[in-house]
Amino acid sequence: MSDKAVAVVGATGSVGRTMVSILEERDYPLGSLRLLASERSAGSVVETKWGSIEVEDLSTADPTGVDVALFSAGGERSRAHAGSFVAAGAVVIDNSSAFRMDANVPLVVVQVNDAAAEHHEGIIANPNCTTMTLMMAAGPLHRAAGLRSVVASSYQAVSGSGRQGVEELVRQADALRPGLETLIRGGWADPGSKLYPRPIGFNVVPFAGSEVEGGYTDEEMKLVNESRKILEIDDLLVEPTCVRVPVMVGHGVSTTLRFERPVDVEEAVEVLNDASGIEVWSDQVPTPLDSAGLDAVLVGRIRATLGEPGGINLWVVGDNLRKGAALNAVQIAELLV
């Protein structure tokens, strides 16, 4: 196994920092590490197990010599710079939405559709963090019984919006806290929502992402389109609702799964227990707090469907910064070696 020259693009963001820490934790065969970010962060120094590394300006950096580039700098920067890394000989593993639905770019959830990574042409895409969490449970069950339809309601942490989301929640919670008694009685003053369409402090916003056609959001359509591509089911029926919740880390999904044949709870538990990257919790309910910092995705509340027997209802939750983003990118890089 030869050592790789790795670049982390967007290295000073939440996911980028997590990528660096996961490379350290997993002893990735790394020969050299370069950290790149926007001009604003260029020149800062990051301490790593490989020494102190100065952050380079992405806009002027020369990608020559990079074997693997882990991108988490947003879709615009990915579209602008990924091509130059590929042209210089690197494989780009991109965490943005820029290339996910490109027919020539594999969309990979490691432990679900690893083989897709073999067919890349220089770029491999990381799915959306909510799709990733759902696929960890839906993928093994699909292999066992043929998935036919999905009804999914997500409960997405504010860190999915980056540092801005975390700061918005903290600011609004602080602003609303002194008036909690009034809040309980139904009176409240809008703390001023800068990022979300409604206040997120002590609240739930059933609208995650930006509105697209038909009143859905782009987050909801990612669940539809990415699930179909990952599982290779072009006609998979998906009914999505994406909700932002006042949680720091951990995306949860409540889902109803129906199959080509009936699946009972006993079989579903057995399949999920045998799957890699999953922990089935039967003694207690897994929550976002439980998932924070874990590599595994947690599955609980596995129940038989009521209205139409033969399907499965379950709850799945995972750290959106780890398996939902940084960990999966590093795992893809591990597939390459």
SVG drawing of the C-alpha trace seen along z (x, -y; Angstrom):
<svg xmlns="http://www.w3.org/2000/svg" viewBox="-54 -40 60 53">
<polyline fill="none" stroke="black" stroke-width="0.4" points="0.0,0.0 1.8,-3.2 1.5,-6.4 -0.7,-9.1 -0.3,-12.8 -3.6,-14.1 -5.1,-17.6 -8.1,-18.7 -9.9,-21.6 -12.1,-23.6 -9.8,-22.5 -10.8,-25.3 -14.6,-24.5 -16.4,-22.1 -16.3,-19.2 -12.8,-19.9 -11.5,-20.0 -13.3,-16.7 -11.7,-15.2 -8.2,-16.0 -9.0,-14.5 -10.4,-11.3 -7.4,-10.9 -5.4,-11.0 -7.7,-8.6 -7.8,-6.0 -4.0,-6.1 -4.7,-6.7 -1.5,-5.9 -0.6,-9.5 2.8,-10.6 2.0,-14.3 -0.9,-16.5 -1.8,-19.9 -4.6,-22.1 -6.4,-24.5 -9.1,-27.1 -10.3,-30.5 -8.1,-33.5 -9.5,-34.6 -8.1,-31.5 -4.9,-31.3 -1.7,-31.7 -3.3,-30.3 -1.5,-27.3 -3.2,-24.0 -1.6,-21.6 -1.8,-17.9 -0.1,-14.7 2.1,-15.3 3.3,-18.6 2.2,-22.3 0.7,-22.9 0.1,-26.3 -3.3,-26.7 -2.9,-27.5 -5.1,-29.8 -7.2,-27.5 -7.5,-30.1 -3.7,-30.2 -2.6,-26.7 -0.9,-24.3 -2.5,-20.8 0.5,-19.1 1.6,-16.0 -1.8,-15.5 -3.1,-11.9 -6.4,-12.4 -8.2,-15.6 -11.0,-15.7 -13.2,-18.7 -15.6,-20.3 -15.6,-23.9 -19.1,-24.2 -20.5,-23.5 -19.2,-26.7 -15.6,-26.1 -15.9,-22.4 -17.1,-23.3 -14.3,-25.9 -11.4,-23.9 -12.0,-20.1 -11.2,-19.9 -7.7,-21.3 -7.0,-18.7 -8.2,-15.8 -6.1,-17.2 -3.1,-17.1 -3.6,-13.4 -5.7,-13.5 -8.9,-11.7 -11.3,-14.3 -13.8,-13.1 -16.3,-15.9 -18.7,-16.6 -20.8,-19.2 -23.8,-18.8 -21.9,-19.9 -21.4,-16.5 -23.8,-14.1 -26.3,-13.7 -23.7,-13.7 -24.1,-10.4 -20.3,-10.0 -19.7,-10.6 -20.3,-7.7 -22.3,-8.6 -20.9,-6.4 -22.0,-5.4 -19.2,-3.2 -20.6,0.0 -23.7,-0.3 -22.4,-0.6 -18.6,-0.5 -18.3,1.0 -19.5,-2.2 -16.3,-3.9 -14.4,-1.7 -15.9,-3.4 -14.8,-7.0 -13.3,-9.3 -11.4,-11.4 -14.3,-12.5 -16.3,-10.6 -19.3,-12.3 -20.3,-12.1 -24.1,-12.1 -26.1,-14.6 -25.7,-13.9 -29.4,-13.0 -29.4,-10.6 -26.3,-9.0 -27.9,-8.3 -31.0,-6.8 -29.0,-4.7 -27.1,-3.0 -30.3,-1.3 -32.2,-1.2 -29.3,0.3 -28.9,3.6 -32.7,4.0 -32.9,3.3 -30.3,6.0 -32.3,8.5 -35.8,7.8 -35.9,5.2 -36.9,1.7 -40.0,0.4 -40.9,-2.8 -39.7,-5.1 -41.5,-7.7 -38.9,-9.7 -39.1,-12.7 -35.7,-14.0 -34.8,-15.8 -31.7,-17.7 -29.2,-19.4 -28.2,-23.0 -24.5,-22.0 -25.8,-20.8 -25.8,-24.5 -22.2,-24.9 -21.0,-27.2 -23.7,-29.7 -26.4,-27.3 -24.8,-26.6 -24.4,-30.3 -28.0,-31.0 -29.3,-28.4 -27.1,-29.7 -28.0,-33.3 -31.7,-32.7 -31.8,-30.4 -30.0,-33.1 -32.4,-35.7 -35.5,-33.7 -34.4,-32.2 -35.3,-35.2 -38.9,-35.1 -39.5,-31.3 -42.6,-31.7 -44.1,-34.0 -43.0,-31.5 -44.8,-28.7 -48.0,-30.7 -47.8,-31.4 -46.3,-34.9 -42.9,-35.4 -40.8,-38.0 -39.1,-37.0 -35.4,-36.9 -34.6,-37.7 -34.0,-34.8 -30.9,-35.4 -30.4,-31.9 -33.7,-29.9 -37.2,-31.1 -38.5,-30.8 -36.8,-30.9 -34.9,-27.7 -34.4,-28.4 -36.7,-26.2 -38.6,-25.5 -38.9,-23.2 -38.8,-24.4 -40.4,-22.0 -38.5,-23.5 -34.8,-22.6 -33.0,-24.0 -34.3,-26.2 -37.7,-25.9 -37.8,-24.2 -40.6,-23.1 -43.9,-21.9 -43.3,-23.4 -40.5,-20.9 -37.0,-21.9 -33.7,-21.0 -32.9,-19.0 -36.0,-16.9 -35.3,-16.4 -31.7,-15.2 -33.3,-12.5 -35.4,-11.4 -32.8,-11.6 -29.7,-10.5 -31.5,-7.5 -32.5,-6.3 -28.9,-6.7 -27.2,-5.0 -29.5,-2.0 -29.8,-1.9 -33.6,-2.0 -34.7,-4.6 -38.4,-4.3 -38.0,-4.1 -41.0,-5.9 -39.8,-8.5 -42.0,-10.8 -39.7,-13.3 -40.1,-16.0 -37.0,-17.6 -37.2,-19.4 -34.6,-21.5 -34.5,-21.0 -32.7,-22.8 -30.0,-20.1 -26.2,-20.8 -25.1,-17.5 -26.9,-14.4 -29.4,-14.0 -32.3,-11.6 -34.7,-10.1 -38.1,-8.5 -38.9,-6.3 -41.4,-3.8 -39.8,-1.2 -41.8,1.1 -40.4,4.0 -41.0,6.3 -41.9,9.0 -43.1,8.8 -40.4,8.2 -41.1,8.8 -39.3,7.2 -37.2,10.3 -35.8,10.4 -35.2,6.6 -33.3,6.7 -31.2,9.7 -30.3,7.9 -29.4,4.7 -27.4,6.4 -25.3,8.1 -24.7,4.8 -21.4,2.9 -21.4,-0.6 -24.7,-0.2 -25.6,0.3 -29.1,1.6 -30.4,0.2 -33.2,2.4 -32.9,1.5 -33.2,-2.3 -34.0,-4.9 -31.0,-6.3 -30.9,-10.1 -28.7,-12.7 -26.8,-13.2 -25.9,-9.5 -24.7,-9.7 -22.5,-12.7 -18.8,-11.7 -19.6,-8.1 -18.7,-6.5 -21.6,-4.1 -25.1,-5.0 -27.7,-4.1 -31.0,-2.4 -33.9,-1.9 -37.7,-1.7 -37.9,1.0 -41.6,1.8 -44.0,3.5 -46.1,1.2 -49.8,1.0 -51.9,-0.2 -50.3,2.0 -48.6,5.0 -45.3,6.2 -43.2,3.0 -40.9,1.7 -41.0,-1.6 -37.7,-2.6 -35.7,-5.5 -32.1,-6.1 -29.7,-8.7 -26.0,-9.6 -23.4,-12.2 -23.8,-14.5 -20.2,-15.7 -18.7,-12.2 -20.5,-9.5 -22.7,-12.1 -19.7,-13.9 -16.1,-13.6 -15.9,-9.9 -17.5,-8.7 -15.1,-10.8 -12.1,-9.3 -13.6,-5.8 -13.9,-6.4 -10.2,-7.4 -9.5,-4.1 -11.2,-2.2 -8.8,-3.8 -5.8,-2.3"/>
</svg>
